[in-house]
Amino acid sequence: MEISTLATYHCLAFVWYFFVAYSITHVKTEERPSEVFLYGGQWKYLTVLNLFLQAVFYGVSFLADVLRLIKKLRCAKCVISSRDLLFSVLAFPVSTFVCISFWTLYTYNRELVYPKSLDGVIPLWLNHAMHTAVLPFALLEILALPHRYPAKKKGLILLGFVAFLYISWVLWIYSVTGEWVYPLFALFSPPGLAAFFAGSLAIIVSFYNFGEFLNRMIWGQSKFS
C-alpha cells in the first residue's frame, strides 16, 4: 500500500475504535444490569481493554504514517518500532483471542460470558464491533503491511507479563467483591481455574505464533516498513 493510503486506513481505523470505545464506556448507568459493571466497571473486561489497545495501536500507526509522509524518518523509525511491537505482541493475539474465545463460549452457553440481560443495554452492532470486527481488522493489518516481530523469547515474555497482569486484576476483583468477572470462572475449582488460565495463555501464545507465521508467509523475512 502507498503510505498515503495506509495513513487514511489507519486514521479511519483509529476513529472507529475510538468511537466504539466511547460508545461502550458511555452506556447509561441507570440501564446497566445490577450484576454487571460493578467494581472495576468496564475496565475488568478484556473486550473493553482490547478496544482501547486497538485505538492506541492504530493511533501509533497513523502517527508513523504521517512521519513518513513528511520525511521525518528518524522519528518515524522509533514510532514504527513501537507500532510493530504493539501489533505483534498484543494487538493481533489479543483481538484474535477475544473474537474466537467469546463466540465459542457464547455458542456453548452465552450466560457464561455475555448474559442475556445485556441485550437490552448493548446494541447488536456494538456487540459485533467489540467481538467480531476486531478479527477482520487484525487480519487486514497483516495484509496491509509487514511488521517486524521481536525475538521470540522477548515477545513471549512481554505477552506473558501482560496476561499475568490481567489475571491478577481478575483475581483482585474477586478478592474484593466475591464475584467473578465472568460467570464461567465460578464453575471451576482453584486447580481447575489455574488450568483454565494456563490453557488460555497457551491459546493466546498460539495466536501470537500464528500472526508471526502469516506475516512471514505474506511478506517474507526481509521486507519491513
N, C-alpha and C positions, 0 to 999 in steps of 0.2 A: 504493500500500500504506500501511496505517496504520503509524505509527512503531513501535508495539509488535510488529507482525508483522514489520517489517523487522529489528528488533533480534533477534527469535527466529531468523529466517532467517540473518542474518549470524553469530550466535553458533554455530548449527549448522554453517554452512559453515567457520567458523574451527576448530571442534573436528574436523571431518572432515579438513581439510588438515593440521592438527597431527598427527592420528592417522596419516595416510598418510606424512607426512614422518618421523615417528617410526619407522614400520614399515620404511621403506627404509633408514634410517640404522642400524637395528639388525639388518640381515641378518647372520647369524652369520659371523664371519671365516673359520672353517675350511670353510665351504660355498661361499665365493666362488671362481669360476673364476680360475685363475692369471693369465689375460690381462686381467682386469677389476679395477677398484678398486685400481690400483697408486698411483703418485704422484698426489696430488690427491684420492684417494678418490672418494666420490660427488660431491664439490664441483666436479668437472670436467665434469659432465653438465648440460646446460641443463635437462633434465627435472627433476632434483632441485632445482636452483636455483629453478626455477619453482614447485615445491611450497612452498618457503619464502616466495617472493614472494607467492603467493596467501594463505598463512597470515597474513602481515603485513598484506596488504590487507584481509582480512576482519576481522582484529583491529581495525584502524583504523576500519573501517566500523561494527563493533559499538560501539566507543567513541563514535563520532559519534552513533549512535542513542541510546545511554544519556544522553549530554549533552543531547540534545534532549528526552528524556523528563523529565529533572529540571530542565529550563528553564535550563540553563547555556549560553545562546545565544551569548555572546561566545566562550567556549571552543569551542563546537560549530562555529562558523563557521570557525575555524582548522583544526580537525580535518577538517571536510568538504572544505576546500580541498586538504588533503593526500590525503584519500581519492580525490577526483576526479582529481588529478594522477597518483596511483599507478595508478588504473584505466585512464585514457585512454592514458598513455604506456607503461605496462609490463604491467599485469595482463591486459588484453584482447589486445593484439597478441602478446605472448609465449605465452600459453596457446593462442591460435589457431594460431600458428606451430608450437608443439610438437606439437599434435594432428595437423594436416594434413601437416606435413613427415615426422613419424615414420611415420604409416600409409602415406603414399605410398612412402617408401623401404622400409618393411617389406614391402609388397606386391611391390615390384620385386625386392628381394634383402635379406632380413632380416639376413643376416650383415654387411651394411654398417653397421647401426645397433644391432642387438639380437641378438647371437649366440645360437644355439640352446642353448649351454651355460647361458644364464641361465634357461632354463625350469625347471631343477631347483632354482634358488635363489629366484627371484621368482615368487610365485603368480600365476595368471592374473588374479585380481581386482585385485592390486596393479598389474600391468601396465596394466590398463584404468583404474584410478584415476589413474595417472600420465599416461597418454597419451590417454585417451578422454574421461573425465568432465570434464576441465578445460575443454573447449569448451562443453558444455551449461551449466556453471556460469557461464562468461563471458557467454553469451547471456542466461541468466536474469537476471543482474545488470543488463544493459541494459534488460530488460523490467520489472524491479522498480522502478527509479527513475532519474531523469535525472542525468546527470553533466556538470559544466561542463568543457569541453575548453580547454586553454591556447591561446594564439595559435599558429597552425600552425608558424611558424618555431621558436618556443620548444619546442614538443612534439617536432618532428623532430630538433632539436639534442640534446635530452635522450635521445631514443630512440637516435640515432646514437652518442652518447657511451657509453651502456650497451652497445651492440653492439660498439663498439671495445674496451671493457674485456674483454668475454668472448672476442673473437677474440684479443686479446693474451694472455689466460690460456691459451687453447688452444695458441698458438704457443710460449709459455713452457714449457708441459708437454712439447711435442715437443722443444724445445731441451735439456731436462734429461734426458728418458727415451729419445728417439729413436723414440717410439711416438705415434701419433695418438690423440686421444681417441675418435674414431670411425674405424673401418677405411675408411670411404668416402673420407676425405681422402687416403689413400695412393694412390688411383687417379689423382690429379691431378698435373700438373707445377706448379711455382711460379706461372706465369701462369694456369694453369687453376684453381688453388686460389684465387688472388686474384679471378678472375672468379666462382667459386662463392660466395665470401663476399659479393661485391658483389651478385650475384643474390639471395642470401638476405636481404641488407639491403633490397633493393628489394621483396621479397615481404613482409617484416615491416612495411615502411612502408605497403604497400598494405592490410595488415590494420589498421594504425592508422587509415588513411583510411576503411576500411570500418566500423570501430567508430564513428567520428565521424559517418558517414553514417547508420547505424542509429539512433544517439542523436538525431540531428536529425529523422529521419523519424518516429520514435515520439513524441518529446517536444516537437518544435519548437525554436525558437531561444530562447524566453524562460522556459520553465518549468524551474526548477532547485531542488534541495533546499537 
